[in-house]
Amino acid sequence: DYSTAGSGSAVDGVVCAGGITPLGAAIMGAQEDLKDVAGNIALIIVSDGLDNGTASLDAATKALDAFGDRLCVYPVLVGDAPAGRQLMEPSKARCPAPMAA
């Protein structure tokens, strides 16, 4: 049953993650999962853009190289950290060729 006190204590128990993100590994995993897909592909990356190092950008670049103009990468920023915004701003979307809906 729902209760305000119960909801508040559940939220208080959530621990935020920290450290270097495994986003690069996730992108490489997506590339592997999608290797046999025909047609256009959209990769939507939802992240705060923080603690990425170069692994996530390297992985996205490799995926773009592997799929060519069939792949569009769309970043979605979560949070408001300036460093994350710089990496994840919408203008960072990579779409080699326009895709029809």
TADA-V925333 format. One record per residue. OMEGA is omega as a letter, one per 30 degrees, with the letter a starting at -180 (999 if undefined). Layout:
omega
OMEGA
OMEGA
This chain:
omega
a
l
l
a
l
l
l
a
l
l
l
a
a
l
a
l
l
l
a
a
l
a
l
l
l
l
l
l
l
l
l
a
a
a
a
a
l
l
a
a
l
l
a
a
l
a
l
l
a
l
a
a
l
a
a
l
l
a
l
l
l
l
l
l
a
a
l
a
l
a
l
l
a
l
l
a
l
a
a
l
a
l
l
l
a
a
a
a
a
a
l
l
a
a
a
a
l
l
l
l
999
